[in-house]
């Protein structure tokens, strides 16, 4: 009887372990805004006034979720039109006075979207953009699994600090692009 119970328990454990192995690239993040909050909450203060979210749902001094139906506002984050329908959700934060000093966003892309192609298109958009009121100095794009992409552009020192925070805070983050904007 004890052997039968032991065999049954072993079988149940093997089935449950197999089911866990089938999950597609599950991450530890609940949302795009959760990722930005993790970066901001590293214990090192963000040294400029910023706001998060889209125009209708702005949050002061914290990242905010971004309504992905607001296509024109997504363009302001540096997201090309070709990629706007590839999102499940987004979050943002940007310098309160001048978006060219710092703008950051996290995008959760749909399961069938290739993350590397998405990154390539964002890099092309930021490189080709005609800037008003001055130009940002640098861009970074960080891949966080195949689900989330973090993008930021702005002043070099601010981006270097932000990148360092992101790498420290996000266990599976890898810099895909780090380039000057000319």
C-alpha positions in Angstrom: 0.0 0.0 0.0 2.8 2.4 0.9 4.6 1.7 -2.4 1.4 2.4 -4.3 0.9 5.8 -2.6 4.6 6.6 -3.2 4.3 5.7 -6.9 1.1 7.9 -7.1 2.8 10.8 -5.5 5.8 10.5 -7.7 3.6 10.4 -10.8 1.7 13.6 -9.6 5.0 15.4 -9.0 6.4 14.5 -12.4 3.2 15.7 -14.1 3.2 19.0 -12.3 6.9 19.6 -13.1 6.3 18.9 -16.7 3.4 21.4 -16.8 5.6 24.1 -15.2 8.2 23.5 -18.0 5.7 24.2 -20.7 5.2 27.9 -19.7 6.3 30.3 -22.4 9.2 32.5 -21.1 7.3 33.6 -17.9 8.9 36.6 -16.3 8.8 38.0 -12.8 7.1 41.2 -13.9 3.4 41.9 -13.6 3.3 44.7 -16.1 5.3 47.3 -18.1 4.8 49.9 -15.4 6.1 47.3 -12.8 9.4 47.2 -14.7 9.8 51.0 -14.7 9.0 51.1 -11.0 11.6 48.4 -10.3 14.2 50.6 -12.1 13.1 53.8 -10.3 13.0 52.0 -6.9 16.7 50.9 -7.0 17.4 53.2 -4.1 19.2 55.8 -6.2 17.1 58.8 -6.8 16.0 60.0 -10.2 17.7 63.4 -10.3 15.1 65.3 -12.5 11.4 66.0 -12.3 9.5 63.5 -14.4 6.0 62.3 -15.1 4.7 59.0 -16.3 1.7 57.7 -18.3 -0.2 59.1 -21.2 -1.6 62.6 -21.5 -4.9 61.8 -19.9 -3.5 59.7 -17.0 -0.3 61.5 -16.0 1.4 60.7 -12.8 3.9 63.0 -11.2 7.3 61.6 -10.1 6.4 58.0 -10.9 6.1 55.8 -14.0 2.6 55.4 -15.4 0.8 53.1 -17.7 0.2 54.2 -21.2 -2.9 53.7 -23.2 -1.7 51.9 -26.4 -4.8 53.1 -28.3 -3.2 56.6 -28.3 -1.1 56.2 -31.5 0.1 59.8 -31.8 1.2 59.8 -28.2 3.1 56.5 -28.7 5.0 58.2 -31.5 6.1 60.8 -29.0 7.8 58.0 -27.1 9.8 57.1 -30.2 7.7 54.1 -31.2 7.4 53.8 -35.0 3.9 53.4 -36.5 4.9 50.0 -37.9 5.2 48.6 -34.3 2.2 50.3 -32.6 -0.2 47.4 -33.3 2.3 44.9 -31.8 1.8 45.9 -28.2 -0.1 44.4 -25.4 0.7 47.2 -23.0 3.1 50.1 -22.4 4.4 52.4 -19.6 6.4 55.6 -19.7 8.3 58.2 -17.9 9.7 61.5 -19.2 11.4 64.6 -18.1 8.7 67.1 -17.0 10.1 70.1 -18.9 11.8 68.6 -22.0 11.2 65.1 -23.4 14.6 65.3 -25.2 16.4 65.4 -21.8 14.8 62.0 -20.9 12.0 59.8 -22.3 11.8 56.2 -21.3 9.2 53.5 -22.1 8.6 49.8 -21.6 6.6 47.9 -24.1 5.1 44.4 -23.7 5.0 43.0 -27.2 2.5 40.4 -28.4 3.6 36.8 -28.3 3.9 36.5 -32.1 6.1 39.6 -32.5 9.9 39.1 -33.0 11.6 41.2 -30.3 14.8 41.7 -32.3 12.9 43.1 -35.3 10.9 45.3 -32.9 14.1 46.7 -31.5 15.6 47.2 -34.9 12.6 49.3 -36.0 12.7 51.5 -32.8 16.4 52.1 -33.4 15.8 53.1 -37.0 12.9 55.5 -35.9 15.0 57.2 -33.2 18.0 57.5 -35.6 16.0 59.0 -38.4 13.8 61.3 -36.4 13.8 65.1 -37.0 14.0 66.6 -33.5 12.5 69.9 -32.4 13.8 72.0 -29.5 17.2 70.4 -29.6 18.2 66.8 -30.0 18.7 64.0 -27.5 22.3 62.8 -27.3 21.9 59.1 -26.9 19.5 56.1 -27.1 19.4 52.8 -25.3 17.2 49.8 -25.9 17.2 47.0 -23.4 15.6 43.6 -24.1 13.9 42.0 -21.1 13.1 38.5 -22.1 11.2 38.2 -25.4 8.2 39.9 -23.8 9.4 43.3 -22.7 11.5 46.0 -24.4 12.7 49.1 -22.5 13.6 52.1 -24.6 15.1 55.5 -23.6 16.6 58.5 -25.2 18.0 61.8 -23.8 21.1 63.3 -22.3 24.1 60.9 -22.1 24.7 61.2 -18.4 21.1 60.6 -17.5 20.9 57.6 -19.9 24.1 56.1 -18.5 22.7 56.3 -14.9 19.3 55.0 -16.1 20.9 52.0 -17.9 23.0 51.2 -14.8 19.8 51.2 -12.7 18.0 49.0 -15.2 20.7 46.4 -15.4 20.9 46.3 -11.6 17.1 46.1 -11.1 16.1 43.7 -13.9 17.7 40.3 -13.7 17.1 39.3 -17.3 17.9 42.7 -19.0 20.4 42.8 -21.8 21.4 46.0 -23.6 20.6 45.6 -27.3 21.3 49.1 -28.5 23.4 51.9 -27.0 24.1 54.5 -29.6 24.5 58.3 -30.1 21.6 60.1 -31.8 23.1 62.3 -34.5 
